[in-house]
Amino acid sequence: MPHYFDSQPTSAENPGTASVCIAGNDFIFDTAGGVFSSRRVDYGTLLLIESAISDLRAAGFLGERMLDLGCGYGPVGIALKRVFPDVEAVFTDINARALQLAESNAKKNRISGATFIQSDGYHSIQGMFDLIMTNPPIRAGKAVVQSFFAGAYERLNPAGMLYTVIQKKQGAPSASAYLEKKFGNCLIVEKSAGYRVLKCIR
């Protein structure tokens, strides 16, 4: 059975578009079958983006390097890069189709200064980051999700921040406990419709 976390999707492309307004900015994303949330930007992703932008603005975020981990077709990193244009953005996904869409969507939405790397988690990613954003692939299993979190701890600069979103019914309480143990802190930034946006500081 094909999954959105396959490296080379075999499902039909069935191209489409998703339009959305995020933090006062309008975006249009090309989508396709075989990628996560292929017909619209899902609610959890939107909650992650809006909550993180609000929180980062309040904190006066001046970070230099951001990673969109498991970027899909790019809404998280593209929206963050629009709001914080000076940050160097790295987009990564195991899914080649998703990553190609992310790169074309960055161009479509007039985003420059971004790098796109196909990678299984952090495997092909180099360097350190001030911000890591991820809507983790829950269906890939708990071990994969925890590897995203553990890797964030290793790849964040001091005072660097991880933002993630998970539904309560899909393991938000256990994820929060894991992150609290790993980072020594884990804050619920926002909760809505069963989703929890979690923030950890290195």
N, C-alpha and C positions, 0 to 999 in steps of 0.2 A: 504493500500500500504506500503510495507516494506521500511525503510529508514536506512541509515548508522548510524544514531544516535539512533536506537532502542537498548535497553539493551540486548535483546536476539534475534538476527537475525533469521528469518525463511526461508530466501532465500537459494537456493542451494549453497554449498560451492564453487564449481568450482575452485579448487586451481590453483594458478599460481605463477610466479615469476617476479620480476622487478629488473633489473640491472641498476646501475647508478654510475657515477663518480661525487663526490662532494668534492670540495676543494682539489683535487688531491688524494682523497681516493676512492677506488672502494668498492661498497656495492652490496649485493644481498639480496633482501627482498622477503620472502614468502608472498603471498597475497591470498585473497579469495573473493568470492561474499559476498555481505552484509556489506562490509566495504568501506570506502571512497577511490576513485580512485584505484579500485581493479586490474587494468591491468598495471599501470605504475605510477611512482611518478609524480603527476601533476605539471604543470609549476609554479603555484603559490607557491606550497610547496618548490620547488627547488629554486625559487627566494628568498623566506623567509630564507631558510637555508644559501644560499651563501651570501646574503646581511648581515645577522646577523653575520656570522662568520667573514666576512671582517671587519665589524664595531667593533666587539668585540676585534678582534686582534689589530686593530688600537688603541683602548682604553686601551689595556693591561689588559683585563678582568681577574680578580682573584677571582671571586665569588665562594662561597662554595656550593651553592645548587640551582639546576635548576628544573623547572617544565615544562614538555611537556604536555600541557593541550589539551585534545582531540587528543591524540597521534596517533590514527589510528593504522596501523601496524608498526609504530615506526621510520620512516625515519628522522624526525626532531631531536628528542632526541638522537638517535643513532649517527647521524652525528656530533652533537654538542659534545657528550661525546667522540667521537674519537679525535676531535680536542682539547678539553679541558678535558683530562682524569682525572684530580684531582677533578672535580666538582661532587658532589653527584647528581645523576639524578633520578627524580621521574616521572614516566610515568602514565598517567591516561586517561581513556576513559569510557564512559557509555556503550560502545559496548563490550560485553564479548569476542566475537570472535576476534575483533580487538586487544584487550588487550593481548589475548593469543598469537596472531601472533607477537605482539611487543616484548613479552618476548622471544619467540623462535628466533626472528630475532636478538635480542641483543646477544644471545648465538652464533648464526650463524656468526655474524660479530665480535665476540670476544670482546664484551662489558661486563664489569663487574662493580660492584658497583652501581647497579641500582635497583629501587623498582618499582613494578607494582601494581596499585590500581584501581579497578573498582569503578567509582564514577560518579555521575551526577553532572557535574561541580566540584565545590570545596567541595561538601557535605561531602565526606569521606577523605578529604585531611587535614593533620595536619601540623602545623609549618609554618615558613616563608621562603621566597626564595630571592635569589639575581638576578635571571633571570627567566622569564616566557615566553615561546614560545607558540604561538597558531595560527593555521590556523582554525578559528572558523567555526562552522557548520551553514553557512549562511541559508541553507534551513530549519533549525530548528526555524528560526524567529528572528526578531530584539531583542525581549526581552531576548532570550537566549544569543545572541551575546553580548548584553550590560551587561548581568550578568557575562560573562567571563571577560569583561574589568573592571567592578566595583570590582569584586573579586580580580583581579590582584592588584588593588590599595590597597586593604586591606591586601594582602598576601606578598607584596614586602617589603623587608627591605629598610631603607633609602638608596638612590642612586641605588636601584634595578631597573632593566630594563624590560620592556615588549616589545616584538616584535610580530607583527601580520601582516597578509597579507589579503587584500580584493580587489576585482575587483572594478573599478570605477563604472561600471554599476550595481554592486550589493551593492552599498552603501558606498564606500570608503569616499566620502566627508562628509557624515553625521557621519560616524564612527570617522573620524578625528576630527570633531567638538565636538563630545561627549567626546572623549579622551582628547582633549584640555581643556575642561571644568572640567573634572574629575581630571586630573593630573596637569593641569596648563602648560602643554607642550605637543607637539606632532610633531615629525619630520618625514618627508617623507625621508626614508633612500634610497629607490630605487623605480623606476617606470619603467615598461616594459610591453608591450602588454596588456595594460589596467589594470594591477595590480599595487597596491601600497603597499610597505612594510613600515609600520609605527612603530615608536619607541617612547616610553614614559619612562620618568625617575621619579621614586618616590621621 
